[in-house]
Amino acid sequence: MTKLLILGANGQIAKLVVPMLANTDTEIKLTSLHARPEKGIKGLDAVDEDAMIAALKDVDIVYANIGAEGRQKAAANGVVNAMHHVGVTRLIWVATIGVHNELPADKRSLWANILGTIDNENTYMGDQAAAVKRIEQSALDYTIVRPNELIDDNVMQSLQIQIARDAEIIGRPITRTSVAAFITQIILHPKSYIGDSVAISEKLTQ
């Protein structure tokens, strides 16, 4: 049995991953910054290394879908340090596209105006990029998942998967359902995409 710790279980994508794992050999520990006992979600601040260390007991895989605006780097540091301390190595971390400066030229300036740039950690994009860099510099078996623009349609799409960090993003916006299915497959096949930063989009049709 695989024991999975979810960070950010209140998030929309994480809520889709959980039922996708329902009939698999996976035991799930649900946590989020804000506890929801009625949903079985315990309170856990990923920045708190001691709390993370306690939560990692008997865990095989950590799936982090935190979205902690302004705290991504601090959260990544807490998660990495705690995982190193305990000896848990497998991490799936959801970031945003753009953390490797891989946005198409026609979107780069627009996104920079809204989200900031990767070289300024005081912006959303900079904080996301710093978190990813911290994970990439760790000794963990990590996978960074970078979804394209997210949409809510409950549709399973064909995916455009790009592993090269500097590859300009191609493909269309992606449904949260498709992202959840991709993450579920990594959880079920934990040796896949180790050390990769994977951008996923809806595949362009010919």
Secondary structure in CASP SS format (residue, H / E / C, confidence):
PFRMAT SS
TARGET T0000
AUTHOR 0000-0000-0000
METHOD secondary structure of the structure
MODEL  1
M C 1.00
T E 1.00
K E 1.00
L E 1.00
L E 1.00
I E 1.00
L E 1.00
G C 1.00
A C 1.00
N C 1.00
G C 1.00
Q H 1.00
I H 1.00
A H 1.00
K H 1.00
L H 1.00
V H 1.00
V H 1.00
P H 1.00
M H 1.00
L C 1.00
A C 1.00
N C 1.00
T C 1.00
D C 1.00
T E 1.00
E E 1.00
I E 1.00
K E 1.00
L E 1.00
T E 1.00
S E 1.00
L C 1.00
H C 1.00
A C 1.00
R E 1.00
P H 1.00
E H 1.00
K H 1.00
G C 1.00
I E 1.00
K E 1.00
G E 1.00
L C 1.00
D C 1.00
A C 1.00
V C 1.00
D C 1.00
E H 1.00
D H 1.00
A H 1.00
M H 1.00
I H 1.00
A H 1.00
A H 1.00
L C 1.00
K C 1.00
D C 1.00
V C 1.00
D C 1.00
I E 1.00
V E 1.00
Y E 1.00
A E 1.00
N C 1.00
I C 1.00
G C 1.00
A C 1.00
E C 1.00
G C 1.00
R C 1.00
Q H 1.00
K H 1.00
A H 1.00
A H 1.00
A H 1.00
N H 1.00
G H 1.00
V H 1.00
V H 1.00
N H 1.00
A H 1.00
M H 1.00
H H 1.00
H H 1.00
V H 1.00
G C 1.00
V C 1.00
T C 1.00
R E 1.00
L E 1.00
I E 1.00
W E 1.00
V E 1.00
A C 1.00
T C 1.00
I C 1.00
G C 1.00
V C 1.00
H C 1.00
N C 1.00
E C 1.00
L C 1.00
P C 1.00
A H 1.00
D H 1.00
K H 1.00
R H 1.00
S H 1.00
L H 1.00
W H 1.00
A H 1.00
N H 1.00
I H 1.00
L H 1.00
G C 1.00
T C 1.00
I C 1.00
D C 1.00
N C 1.00
E C 1.00
N C 1.00
T C 1.00
Y H 1.00
M H 1.00
G H 1.00
D H 1.00
Q H 1.00
A H 1.00
A H 1.00
A H 1.00
V H 1.00
K H 1.00
R H 1.00
I H 1.00
E H 1.00
Q C 1.00
S C 1.00
A C 1.00
L C 1.00
D E 1.00
Y E 1.00
T E 1.00
I E 1.00
V E 1.00
R E 1.00
P E 1.00
N C 1.00
E C 1.00
L E 1.00
I E 1.00
D C 1.00
D C 1.00
N C 1.00
V C 1.00
M C 1.00
Q C 1.00
S C 1.00
L E 1.00
Q E 1.00
I E 1.00
Q E 1.00
I C 1.00
A C 1.00
R C 1.00
D C 1.00
A C 1.00
E C 1.00
I C 1.00
I C 1.00
G C 1.00
R E 1.00
P C 1.00
I E 1.00
T E 1.00
R H 1.00
T H 1.00
S H 1.00
V H 1.00
A H 1.00
A H 1.00
F H 1.00
I H 1.00
T H 1.00
Q H 1.00
I H 1.00
I H 1.00
L H 1.00
H C 1.00
P C 1.00
K C 1.00
S C 1.00
Y C 1.00
I C 1.00
G C 1.00
D E 1.00
S E 1.00
V E 1.00
A E 1.00
I E 1.00
S E 1.00
E E 1.00
K C 1.00
L C 1.00
T C 1.00
Q C 1.00
END
